[in-house]
Amino acid sequence: MSIYKDPASERAERKIASLSPELRRLAEEGGKIIKNGGLVAFPTETVYGLGADALDPDAVASIYEAKGRPSDNPLILHVSSVEMAERVVEINRRARMLIEAFWPGPLSVVLPAKDIVPLRTRGGLPTAAVRMPDSAPALALIEMSGLPIAAPSANISGRPSPTDAKTVLSDMGDRVPLVIDGGDTRFGVESTVVDVTGEHAVLLRPGGVSKEELEKVLKEEVLLPQDQNIIKRSPGTRYRHYAPSVPLVLCTAESMPAENRRWAWMGIAKPEGTPCASVLFKNKAEYAKELFRALRMLEKSDAEVIYAETPDEAGIGRALKDRLERAAGK
């Protein structure tokens, strides 16, 4: 007799099976650390995460402490199967449609949390965001621990998110006992967060899955949030994020203000004038993938201000613009 297994979980199993022996060994080591209440930094397809047992309030507290993160900022629960997701949230019809279409992948779904999830993990909210990362090391780590893993980005709170292990080590130092190096991340911006608890689906944070892609699967309009209380259900939306150590100003290549200070540039188009440092991208996808790395690089130049080209909002552009605005303090 065959036992039905949902497509998302099957895709995750195939991903785990493709893992190299060395990364499998590190995932096993990390799984033991997670089980014992410790922290592990690990790669996902979006950015590197700083993970702990999502069901252990003390372990979760150590994430907030290591990052210097406000404790009212909820954390995303990372799972390796739909069955594991069902342990922590109530999955409804809309969520199942999105899960089947996009998991494993850069999509976090906000749903009613079950009592097993500590209030500390969900920032005191009745909801929790859950996702299945599209990364073999991440999925294996979760599988080896046997636990949902709560994980924000593996950086000091407010700084640009890390997209490689070297940046994690630079930010976190000896605050985390294990950093699993899975190379550069693929998307470079955090997951999309969509709330499907109400009458309408609401896009709380744009990311690797676009608003247009969500609407195509749900066959309905996905709303943008108007109520700040709804926005707070998403991790990464309450405070300034991604900020470089020098001011960031958004503009277009044609509308840059006159500037007497040394300035740097990043964008797709070439700017007018002569920056002291610049990063040019081929397209919006590369801009998003390399955004946080570019911010960290340009802040180390002689620039007194960084100018960044504002993208249009189609596709990944909405997520890219959101991160730029947050980095600029808007």
C-alpha atoms as one frame of an Amber mdcrd trajectory, in Angstrom:
protein
   0.000   0.000   0.000   1.400   3.382  -1.001   1.356   6.255   1.470   0.593
   9.699   0.067   3.386  12.206   0.473   2.830  15.846  -0.424   4.905  17.220
  -3.342   6.690  19.841  -1.228   8.029  17.261   1.217   9.102  14.983  -1.644
  11.028  17.851  -3.229  12.714  18.522   0.110  13.724  14.861   0.488  15.323
  14.875  -2.971  17.194  18.036  -2.049  18.568  16.484   1.146  19.625  13.351
  -0.751  21.803  15.503  -3.047  23.936  16.803  -0.158  27.703  16.257  -0.245
  29.259  14.053   2.485  31.008  17.019   4.133  27.872  19.162   4.297  25.928
  16.157   5.569  28.498  15.766   8.364  28.151  19.450   9.271  24.348  19.156
   9.204  24.553  16.204  11.604  26.853  18.178  13.911  24.533  21.172  13.697
  21.493  19.036  14.416  23.057  17.897  17.693  23.798  21.512  18.658  20.193
  22.535  17.922  18.853  19.602  19.987  21.013  20.743  22.903  19.676  24.302
  22.802  22.566  25.860  20.875  22.887  28.147  17.857  23.894  27.261  14.291
  24.380  29.620  11.356  23.391  28.029   8.056  22.824  28.899   4.394  19.430
  29.178   2.766  18.591  30.222  -0.783  17.845  33.762   0.463  20.388  34.764
   3.141  22.268  32.979   5.936  20.139  32.241   8.996  20.958  32.063  12.701
  18.989  29.087  13.964  17.849  27.550  17.243  15.122  25.182  18.412  11.901
  27.108  17.708  10.081  25.264  20.495  12.600  26.108  23.251  12.080  29.626
  24.689  15.595  29.713  26.158  17.191  28.719  22.853  15.156  31.364  21.067
  16.243  33.945  23.643  19.851  33.216  22.711  19.085  34.251  19.099  17.822
  37.639  20.266  20.843  38.033  22.535  23.408  37.087  19.876  21.907  39.462
  17.305  20.934  42.287  19.629  17.444  41.863  18.149  14.328  43.366  19.805
  12.397  40.534  21.472   9.023  41.668  20.062  10.240  40.957  16.515   8.833
  37.505  15.543  10.979  34.764  14.012  10.326  32.562  11.000   9.971  28.829
  11.692  11.940  26.764   9.171  10.672  23.231   8.483  11.808  20.293   6.362
   8.349  18.817   5.657   4.716  19.848   5.523   4.083  17.409   8.372   6.507
  19.417  10.533   4.718  22.630   9.550   1.419  21.109  10.647   2.885  20.607
  14.118   3.303  24.354  14.608   0.572  26.132  12.583  -2.976  25.637  11.333
  -2.694  25.220   7.555  -5.683  26.433   5.538  -6.706  26.107   1.884  -4.808
  29.173   0.631  -1.681  28.103   2.475  -1.803  24.629   0.918  -2.030  26.144
  -2.556   1.032  28.289  -1.896   2.959  25.460  -0.251   2.363  23.129  -3.180
   3.467  25.814  -5.646   6.468  27.358  -3.903   7.954  25.046  -1.240  10.811
  24.484  -0.850  11.411  28.119  -1.698  11.635  31.743  -0.564   8.077  32.005
   0.750   7.017  32.353   4.407   3.331  31.910   5.180   1.741  33.538   8.253
  -0.856  31.282   9.883  -2.485  30.780  13.298   0.151  29.352  15.631  -0.420
  26.238  17.707   0.205  26.316  21.443   3.407  24.315  20.998   5.088  27.466
  19.609   6.319  29.666  22.485   5.175  33.280  22.563   8.838  34.288  22.551
   9.308  32.680  19.136   6.296  34.464  17.639   6.963  37.843  19.256   3.866
  37.585  21.459   1.549  37.192  18.452  -1.202  34.586  17.897   0.320  33.867
  14.467   3.604  32.416  13.233   5.445  32.594   9.909   6.627  29.240   8.551
   8.678  28.272   5.513  10.582  25.400   3.920  13.949  26.681   2.608  15.192
  25.609  -0.816  18.663  24.729   0.430  20.013  21.218   0.935  22.206  22.159
   3.961  19.297  23.995   5.622  16.827  21.166   5.019  19.326  18.582   6.249
  20.036  20.611   9.401  16.318  20.762  10.185  15.892  17.068   9.389  18.886
  16.052  11.529  17.624  18.079  14.481  14.066  16.769  14.117  12.847  20.222
  15.132  11.446  23.327  13.487  14.243  25.892  13.536  13.587  29.546  14.313
  16.006  31.667  12.314  16.387  35.342  11.434  19.338  36.490   9.315  22.755
  35.697  10.838  23.967  39.253  11.370  23.995  41.944  14.014  20.483  43.410
  14.115  20.062  46.334  11.731  23.092  45.506   9.553  22.933  44.267   5.940
  22.015  40.582   5.862  24.806  38.053   5.155  24.877  36.192   1.853  28.059
  34.197   2.526  29.679  32.458   5.487  32.585  34.928   5.670  30.167  37.768
   6.424  28.465  35.706   9.136  31.815  35.120  10.827  32.670  38.813  10.521
  29.427  39.860  12.227  28.845  37.067  14.709  32.410  36.059  15.594  32.397
  33.596  18.484  28.690  34.138  19.274  27.747  30.997  17.328  29.542  27.632
  17.738  29.000  26.428  14.167  28.709  28.176  10.798  27.818  25.853   7.920
  29.429  27.213   4.747  27.187  26.478   1.783  28.651  29.121  -0.521  26.877
  32.234  -1.761  23.101  32.414  -1.475  21.015  32.499  -4.671  18.429  35.247
  -4.067  20.233  37.676  -1.747  17.049  39.087  -0.193  14.927  37.461   2.478
  11.797  35.440   1.830   8.437  36.826   0.839   6.034  36.876   3.794   2.310
  36.524   3.044  -0.501  36.470   5.622  -3.368  34.130   4.730  -5.228  34.244
   8.064  -7.930  36.681   6.962 -10.495  37.132   4.226  -7.803  38.305   1.798
  -4.165  37.307   1.366  -1.870  40.174   2.406   1.730  40.658   1.291   3.573
  41.668   4.469   7.119  41.583   3.103   8.149  41.259  -0.551  10.907  38.794
  -1.341  11.970  36.029  -3.707   8.386  35.139  -4.685   6.727  38.129  -6.346
   3.251  39.519  -5.756   2.384  38.584  -9.330   3.426  34.954  -8.771   1.326
  34.721  -5.605  -1.726  36.083  -7.420  -1.289  33.648 -10.293  -1.437  30.675
  -7.908  -4.214  32.002  -5.643  -6.214  33.373  -8.584  -7.072  36.471  -6.548
  -5.572  39.821  -5.708  -2.953  39.849  -2.963  -3.383  43.025  -0.951  -0.695
  45.328   0.377  -0.941  46.003   4.126  -2.604  49.186   5.384  -2.816  48.296
   9.081   0.444  48.484  11.065  -0.806  45.745  13.391  -0.998  43.381  10.421
   2.472  44.387   9.194   3.901  43.481  12.614   3.003  39.836  11.984   5.989
  39.671   9.650   9.579  39.391  10.837  11.838  42.200   9.696   9.233  44.961
   9.340   9.212  46.802  12.683  12.659  48.374  12.798  15.298  49.847  10.534
  17.174  47.075   8.747  20.072  46.513   6.374  21.721  49.877   7.123  25.327
  50.505   6.027  27.543  52.598   8.284  27.392  55.600   5.921  24.186  57.344
   4.744  22.286  55.744   1.870  20.261  57.941  -0.508  17.877  56.614  -3.158
  17.581  58.301  -6.556  17.867  57.587 -10.277  20.996  57.921 -12.391  19.511
  61.077 -13.947  18.216  62.723 -10.768  21.216  62.717  -8.457  21.537  65.858
  -6.351  24.641  68.022  -6.534  27.139  66.574  -4.095  30.292  68.080  -2.619
  31.062  65.028  -0.510  32.808  61.894  -1.745  30.065  59.625  -2.993  29.643
  56.025  -4.119  27.083  54.561  -6.507  25.280  51.298  -7.020  22.639  50.486
  -9.576  22.024  49.199 -13.089  22.522  52.470 -14.977  25.753  54.462 -14.974
  25.469  57.671 -12.949  26.327  61.180 -14.070  29.526  62.369 -12.467  32.452
  60.462 -11.021  31.886  58.354  -7.906  34.811  57.362  -5.703  33.513  53.783
  -5.852  30.702  52.070  -7.721  28.958  48.731  -8.249  27.008  48.190 -11.472
  24.566  45.312 -11.896  23.383  43.610 -15.096  19.723  43.533 -14.070  17.342
  43.623 -11.085  17.947  39.972 -10.210  21.690  40.568  -9.851  21.014  43.843
  -8.010  18.921  41.968  -5.451  21.357  39.049  -5.162  24.368  41.297  -4.553
  22.642  44.179  -2.702  23.803  43.421   0.831  27.319  42.499  -0.287  27.544
  45.771  -2.236  26.372  47.819   0.758  29.051  46.278   2.953  31.703  46.826
   0.293  30.826  50.449  -0.420  30.682  51.408   3.253  34.379  50.458   3.424
  35.282  52.852   0.600  36.144  56.523   1.114  32.568  57.497   0.362  30.731
  59.839   2.729  27.395  58.942   1.156  26.128  56.049  -1.018  23.647  56.719
  -3.811  21.516  53.772  -4.928  19.337  53.533  -8.016  15.670  52.944  -7.183
  14.261  50.036  -9.262  10.769  49.643 -10.634   8.490  47.338  -8.600   7.838
  44.579 -11.141   8.941  41.082 -10.113  11.920  41.087  -7.720  11.978  44.897
  -7.968   9.381  45.267  -5.196  11.571  43.327  -2.739  14.698  45.163  -3.856
  13.058  48.566  -3.427  11.739  47.540   0.018  15.247  46.600   1.230  16.768
  49.790  -0.188  14.140  51.940   1.522  14.712  50.201   4.851  18.475  50.556
   4.505  17.974  54.265   3.837  15.870  54.569   6.992  12.540  55.197   5.269
